[in-house]
Amino acid sequence: MDLFADQAHEAMPLAPGACWLPGFALPNMAALWSCLQHHLSIYPAQQMMTPMGHLMSVNTSSMGTWGWVSGPQGYGYSAHNPATQQPWPAIPAVILQLAANAAEKAGYLKFVPDSCLINIYTPGSKMGLHQDKDEQDFSQPIVSVSIGLPATFLFGGAQRGDKAVRIPLQHGDVVVWGGESRRYYHGVAAIRPNQHPLTGNLRINLTLRKAK
């Protein structure tokens, strides 16, 4: 049973400090998509390796002062693309404004992220339950933007074993979490094969954070 079917166009609280905003990014999607296409043509996504030596099932790229990186040294942030040793590009104004507007809608004022992680999912890709805990600034929320194929977002609690709510994210949906839920466990179930008119067989997720 889909717990959210009747509230598809309403802002939905998920937990203390957490909110799901269905369709919030749709009015800005044309400009958002143009920025992403340009970025990925210059800074193509790469398949990073976990500290345990396994390839991640998603491909990643970054924007901002700090890009999220993973490798044998662990998870963290770097000012340089590990594939090229070049600095990451600035986050475009349209993405910064979208993130600030979504954060404000969820009750967080003056959010200015310094990192935008771009995760690209293909059918079968997934993200296990994890905490976002590599940042130095936990006072700011996380803003997550969904583009393309639908996904089931898993939003749990403060402990790994806490039951996760299954959220059916669609193209243009935004999820914001911070405050008490800032370090709640979350993940993405395996993406099902499908086609989207904008992204084809891909789901693209933007995760905006204040890293440092």
Secondary structure, 3 states (H helix, E strand, C coil): CCCCHHHCCCCEEEECCEEEECCCCHHHHHHHHHHHHHHHHHCCCECCECCCCCECCCEEEEEECCEEEEECCEEEEECECCCCCCECCCCCHHHHHHHHHHHHHCCCCCCCCCEEEEEEECCCCCEEEECCCCCCCCCCCEEEEEEECCEEEEECCCCCCCCCEEEEECCCCEEEECHHHCCCCEEECCCCCCCECCCECCEEEEEEECCC
